[in-house]
Amino acid sequence: MTCSQNTDPLKLSREGTSQAQRASGALAPASAPVDERTPAHSMVFAQAYARYLKYYNEKNVAAGNWQQFFAQDVSLQLATAAVQDVEQYKAQVSAFFTFLNTLDNQADEPGLKNHLGYLFSSAATLARQLDMMAATLPPEIGLKSVLQNLISAQLAPGFGRLIAYHKAGISLGVLTDAVPTPPINMLGSPMSTFTSVVSAGLTTQWIPNGAPDWATYEAGIAADPTGYGSGGGVFTQVNHLVTHTLFTTVFEQFLKVYARVVAEAKLALERTFTDWDDHAPHYTLFLAFLRLREYARKEANTLPQRHLDFYYRDILRLREKPPKPAHAHILLELAKNVESHLLLGGELFKAGKDGQGKEVFFANDRDFVANQAAVTALKTVYRHGAEAVGTAPNAAKQTGRLYAAPVANSDDGLGADLTSPDASWHPFYHKQYVDGKLVHIPMPTAEVGFALASHYLWLAEGTRTITVDFTVTGSYADLAGQVRCWLTTEKGWLEKTATKFTSESGVLRLVVELTGADPAVTAYSAAVHGYTFATPLPLLLLKLRQQESEQYLYPLLQDAVVQSIALKVNVTGLKTLAVSNDFGPVDTSKPFQPFGPAPVAGNALVIGSKEAFQKTLTAASVEAAWLTPPDAYGSAAPTVTIDFLQAGQWQASGSAAVAVTATSFPFAQQLNAPVVDAPDMADEEFYNTAARHGFARLKLSADFGQTQYQTDLIKYLRKEADAGDPGSPPVGPSMSALALNYEAAQTIALHSAADKAALAQRPAHFFHVGPFGQAEQHPLLQPAKSVYLLPQFDFQRDNAKQESEAEFYLGLSGLHPPQQVALLFQVADGTAAPLTQKPDPHIHWSYLRQNEWIEFAPNDVEDQTGELLNSGIITFALPREATATNTLLPAGMHWIRAAVASKSEATCRLIRVAAQAVRATFTDRANDPALLAQVLPAGTITKLDQPVAAIKTLTQPFATFGGRGQEAPDAFYTRVSERLRHKDRALTLWDYEHLVLEAFPHIFKIKCINHLHYEPNDSGTGIYRELAPGHVTVVTIPDLQRQNLRDPLRPYTSLGVLEEIAAFLRQRVSCFVKLHVRNPLFEEVSVSLKVRLYEGYDEAFYVKQLQEAITRFLSPWAFPGRESSISFGGKIYKSVLLNFVEEQPYVDYVTDFQLFHSATGTADRPEVEGSTAVSILVSVPAAQHLIQIIDPVAENAPRENCPCPA
């Protein structure tokens, strides 16, 4: 198994290259002038050279030299100062300090004493020369008064301290009064010893205490040994002095004054050339010569430039990059009566006027057919992955949870105003992260489920049990608590809790029970119930319950394929019946005589029920409640037979006769004879001669002995022989209630069907209920596709099913396929997740045809956005088969879907999606050259050059892009010099870096690492192998000033730019190189501390101030003005950061200071260093620095003394 993490301890440590480092000083012609001597240099040279020219008097005898002719002019004094090299003086003094601070030199006591003397001598010599300059300059020269003020205010106090330290050093024996060899020249004089300068004395400007003269002042300064510490060797004492602030600040002051004097002298010298009238005649002539010589010198100094141009332009035939014209996206709107219009390529658009007053034109890039299509709806479905939401460890319960935004371009998915600064939104999800953790998904949860429409669900009353058996693959536990069920009623939806939803005997069984108190289940009506189900039948609707505390059911059931559905209803106590007898309709709501007042053989009770007799019955019975039980007379024993009306004729059921006294009359045989299994939702009708089916008859086989009773009663009253008392008369039947109980079953086959004619005759419908609509499911509606229990969010790629992580739907109105539609996708640049590796291909485009998503043909989609990484136009060619009558999404629109199987974060946020977009390019018509580098704001382009009646309006919604002016000369020289070195091939690290920086000017810094295989995952880890031969990794940092970074503490380069860089380099590297272009690994640094503020400071406010200050210290490049300080690797010392905190003006003291590094865990670190070659140390967000205020009351509270020995 290959190791995914290793490091190379011998790797080359490099910082990489920035844009500023590309410019080579050697390319600047001024770096190697033919003659770099200015008039000031010539004046100083003439003075020195005059010493070597003998002066001959009138007797032709050598009498001195010519120096006096060149030593007195004020211009010479200023020239002497103007040619001084302050940096050389600074470097020399710094070298003295370095020697004295180096531990390796502690044994070299003579060297230590001499170098300390060099420091004193350098300061004293500079003091003497500045003093002489201040004394000899004429009062008219402004530098004189400036220098006098600088001496008295800034230099004199410090020089007095040096005298005190010098005396102490001599007495301690740690200092030698010496000057370096060869001596250093300062302001025209070699360095002198400190003692000689002090002995000679300085002017009164150097006496700060009012002493009468220099000798008195110098004698009054006592030796100050405190700067040398409290003892030790020579190195210890000398090092104590040179690290003492009071000592080092003296040299800093001298350096600042020296630099200012040189700068002021240059300005004053130029003024003496033009505004000074007191030059000696001979020197005036000399100055005139020098001024005229400047023309020749400047001309000669153009030779390097001309030679460079000759080589680059004439020999190599290279030229500056030509300007690149800008582009603009333009949206067209046709007039109402125009169906389509052809806009030819090259058609001109007016874009106002340039700086010279000339018309500016943009030309249409290519032929474009505009139409009336418009984007009128944007919706999103998002399937969450295994990432916890909020603070609870609920990743498992969130996996697979579905969210749906009916208004994708809104803050909450429901239409709320966008609150992001750029009004952008993500096409695939809405998420809120805080400090890198997902805290909330502000999207509505998706309503997903299924619905069953069948006239078997027409259940008016009674106790009703609905059982639905789905023949599916897989087995499932009891899921009743994770679903919600509804049934259609007259006034709306009736929600009922599922009694059971579990696997039984190979089927997934759903049981819903209704009591007699529940209203009737009636036909579906869109006006009453909403939705768009294409059926008038009663509906059973089931949706998955979304509970954050419970695991979501969709991942468990999403792959369940339904072979068939068995619907069974059981009704007890159906009383709404069409009951009649031989005497007419019977009102069963009150007691009635079912066979009339004097039943005779053949009397019948006819029972009709549209609800029951339009269903295939598996059991049925008539239940009677007798008000007075029937009592026949004598030997009469009437029974009841059951007949059914079939085809208008009464047919015997063949069931055995039932005693009339029974309370239940079951339909035992041929119970479906009166049934016609077809929906009929009309009102109940009583039996009449036109009836053909739907009725059962309870037929009386004999009377109740009434005739016999009357005969016997007459005989008894006549007292005929053998006539006995007949007793009580027979009691005819009288019912108090009548009800129908029945069971009915229906099977819906959803496997592959062969008879398309049966499709139109299907008595029931199975629907998927999606987030935005419904669609009926049947094998003949989606040929070659299985019928799933739940809606599917997937697509086919390379003949394999891909489950969608997210889907983005675009609804188009006004489209009449076959037509093309060009959609502008304006993205917020750089908002794709920077650590994500974008799949290739990523986005799958499809269109909706009769509720089925059909993939676009490869030639029907032209994507100029890099799969939503850049702003651009995507053109879709919708075929004739695309429909707008779908129910899966709102009807009346054609729908386009963008689906991704993974990495939905690898696309940018969108600002706008609009139809009828064209791209136009600037056309140069001798316009102002400066215009090429300008960005024209939105709304600049407003009309055609030649108006067209078919086009109502055109708009430029966003600023122009992609334009570039003529290449600047410095950039030209840099590019050509790099080109001559790398030859447009990436072989060395230098080649990779400079190639990318030239081609991508918005990249601020780049680092190329050989043998590194770096493939981070979403968390920033993944593969990191520094010992991977053949691999080359390029890490980039964008220009912080030119980028609109959402997190300035982590300046990621956008995925789109990284892909462009990779594509650019692959054309220039060896075919054996495995190239990786990645973002840096940002490692967080945080602190924890306790702090006591000075009295009077608001604690809440200054804690935030301190947090911000620490963040600025750790990540200074994230703030304006410090962008150049970002670097790879780096090291942060705890002591330095602690010192920074303590130096804040509001901080009294700090305790319990801890430094943490995200790459090394939670341990306190004395120092922090980037762990890898691609690491950049960054501060955590300011609020995450833990700062606790020390309570002075608690701190000073009395504590128990520990008796333990120390």
Buried (B, 14 or more C-beta within 10 A) or exposed (E): EEEEEEBBEEBEEBEBBBBEBBBEEEBBBEEEBEBEBBBBBBBBBBBEBBEEEEBEEEEEEEEEBBBEBBEEBBBBBBBBBBBBEBEEBBEBBEEBBEBBEEEEBBEBBEBBBBBBBBBBBBBBBBBBBBBBBBEEBEEEBEBBEBBBEBBBEBBBBBBBBBBBBBBBBBEBEBBBBBBBEEBBBBBBBEBBBBBBBBEEBBBBBBBBEEBEEBEEBBEEBEBBBBBBBEEEEBBBBBBBBBBBEEBEEBBEBBBBBBBBBBEBBBEBBBEBBEEBEEBEEEBBEBBEEBEEBEEEBEEEBEBBBEEBBEEBBEEEEBEBEEBBBBBBBBBBBBEEEBEBBEBEEEBBBBBEEBEEEEEBBBBBBEEBEBBBBBBBBBBBBBBBBEBBBEEEEBBEBBBBBBBBBBBBBBBBBEEEEBEBEEBBBBBBBBBEEEEEEBEEBBBBBBBBBBBBBBBBBBBBBBBBBBBBBBBBEEEBEEBBEBBBBBBBBEEEBBEBEBBBBBBEEEBBBBBBBBEEEBBBBBBBEEEBBEBBBBBBBBBBBBBBBBBEEEBBBBBBBBBBBBBBBBBBBBBBBBBBBBBBBBEEEBEBEEBBBBBBEEBBEEBBBBBBBBBBBBBBBBBBBBBBEBBEEBBBBEEBEBBBBBBBBBEEEBBBBEBEEBEBBBEEBBBBEBBBBBBBBEBEBEEBEBBEEEBEBBBBBBBBBBBBBBBBBEEBBEBBEEEEEEBEEBEEBBBBBBBEBBBBBBBBBBBBBBEEEEEEEEEEEBBBBBBBBBBBBBBBBBBBBBEEEBBBBBBBBBBEEEEEEBBBBBBBBBBBBBBBBEBBBBBBBBBBBBBBBBBBBBEEEBBBBBBBBBBBBBBBEEEBBEBBBBBBBBBBBBBBBBBEEBBBEBBBBBEEBBBBBBBBBBBBBBBBBBBBBBBBBBBBBBBEEEBBBEBBEBEBEEEBBBEBEEEBEBBEEBBBBBBBBEBBBBBEEEBBBBBBBBBEEBEEEBEEBBBBBBBBBBBBEBBBBBBBBBBBBBBBEBEBEBBBBBBBEEBBBBBBBBBBEEBEBBEBBBBBBBBBBBBBBBEBBEEBBEEEBEBBBBBBBBBBBBBBBBBBBEEEBEEEEBBBBBBBBBBBBBBBBBBEEEBBEBBBBBEBBBEEBBEBBEEBEBBBEBEEBBBBBBBEEEEEBEEBBBBBBBBBBBBBBBBBBBBEEBEEEEEEEEEEEEEEEE
